[in-house]
Amino acid sequence: MRFGADGCAERDRALVAAALTGTPDAVRQFLSEISGTVWASCRALSGYEGEARDNFLETIAWLRDSDFAAFKEYDGRSSLKTFTALVVREFYCRKLIGLFELDAARAWRMLQDFLEVDIRRLIRRHVRAPEAEEIRRDLYQGICLHLVEQNYRRIRAWSGKGSFSGFILRCAGNILRDEIRRTIAPRRRGPAAVARLEEIDPFAEAVEPSPEDIRIEAAAGEQLSAALRALTDAVQSLPEDERLYLSHVLTDNPPPPRELARVMRRPVQEIYALKQRVLGNLRKIISEDSAVKDWLASV
């Protein structure tokens, strides 16, 4: 049997089981047991003491009104203190869903405060090298960028079932894996020119193209050329800073965001914002230009 910091697991389970019966004495004893942890969690998650007091009272009221339903899953594998702190954080996170409709920027800042430690811990599990701190910082910024893009689309996709904080951390994990594949994994391969080489089959036989194949290939080439001309013209119409950004990233070995921020003499956060503006403008071009749409439909 595992022991929690505040007593053995069996005692903790007994306290929870008694509180779930709703017996007044058991409820009072349980609240007395967890109130210190609830207060400490509210204080840590609040901006100032007055706000912490209001949040403490609201949290206790929610626990009582719900008949301590959040503790039905408690199995004693963690201490009651640890589990209580997680319950309080989950309550805070769920409250933010409504705030996203009223003040999304403030809701995002609060959610980031609640989950930053967990997201950074997740990153460290995947990127452990002591010298990789800069990479870990870039990955954290990349995760945040994806979570806020398209008006917090991923966050708003929560169905209301299960743990909200768990849902956000799963989203962060999925984004992290994609970012690692995109930014870190390529660095472990050979030079870009070698990486682009296709495997050659020495026993493959040459096939003479038919006239129909030649016409199809020519038409495809014309469509691609028209699409490239449209994109080239569109890029030239972008603001100077966006063109400069593209000139750096459209290379065989694009610099990581922090290096690009140094080269362009901008904060790294502005580089992420610049990337989003460029992508947004290019998406608009793709969606509106007939030459580009015709080529995309052909591939």
Residue pairs with C-beta under 8 A, 6 or more apart in sequence:
1 8
1 9
1 10
1 76
2 9
2 76
2 77
3 9
3 79
4 12
4 76
4 78
4 79
4 80
4 81
4 82
5 79
5 81
5 82
6 12
6 79
6 80
6 81
7 80
9 76
9 77
9 79
10 76
12 74
12 76
12 79
12 80
13 74
13 75
13 76
15 26
15 29
15 30
15 33
15 80
16 30
16 68
16 71
16 74
16 80
18 26
18 29
18 30
19 26
19 27
19 29
19 30
19 68
19 71
20 67
20 68
20 71
20 72
22 67
27 64
27 68
30 68
31 60
31 63
31 64
33 80
34 80
34 81
34 84
35 60
37 80
37 81
37 84
37 85
37 88
38 56
38 59
38 60
38 63
38 84
38 88
39 52
39 56
40 85
41 84
41 85
41 88
41 89
42 52
42 53
42 55
42 56
42 59
42 88
43 49
43 52
45 52
45 55
45 88
45 89
45 92
45 113
45 114
46 52
46 55
55 92
59 88
59 91
62 91
63 70
63 87
70 87
70 90
70 91
71 83
71 87
74 80
74 83
89 114
89 165
90 163
90 164
90 165
92 110
92 114
93 111
93 114
93 115
93 164
93 165
93 168
94 164
96 107
96 110
96 111
96 164
97 158
97 164
99 106
99 107
99 110
100 107
100 108
100 152
100 155
100 156
104 151
104 152
108 147
108 148
108 152
108 155
111 155
111 168
112 144
114 165
115 165
115 168
115 169
115 172
116 140
118 165
118 169
119 140
119 143
119 169
119 172
120 136
120 140
122 169
122 172
122 173
122 176
123 136
123 139
123 140
123 143
123 176
124 136
126 176
126 177
126 180
127 135
127 136
127 139
127 180
127 184
134 256
134 258
135 183
135 184
135 256
137 258
138 183
138 256
138 257
138 258
138 268
139 176
139 179
139 180
139 183
141 257
141 268
141 269
141 272
142 175
142 179
142 183
142 257
142 272
143 172
143 175
143 176
143 179
145 272
145 275
145 276
146 154
146 175
147 154
147 155
147 168
147 171
147 172
147 175
149 276
154 171
155 168
155 171
158 164
158 167
158 168
183 256
186 195
189 195
191 252
192 252
192 253
193 252
209 217
220 298
223 291
223 294
223 295
223 298
224 295
226 291
226 294
226 295
227 289
227 291
227 292
227 294
227 295
227 296
229 291
230 285
230 289
230 291
230 292
231 282
231 285
231 289
231 292
234 281
234 282
234 285
234 289
235 243
235 246
236 243
238 246
238 278
238 281
241 264
241 274
242 274
242 277
242 278
242 281
244 264
245 260
245 264
245 271
245 274
245 275
245 278
246 278
248 254
248 255
248 260
248 263
248 264
249 255
249 260
249 275
254 260
255 263
257 268
257 271
257 272
258 268
260 271
261 267
261 268
261 270
261 271
264 271
266 274
285 292
286 292
286 293
286 296
287 293
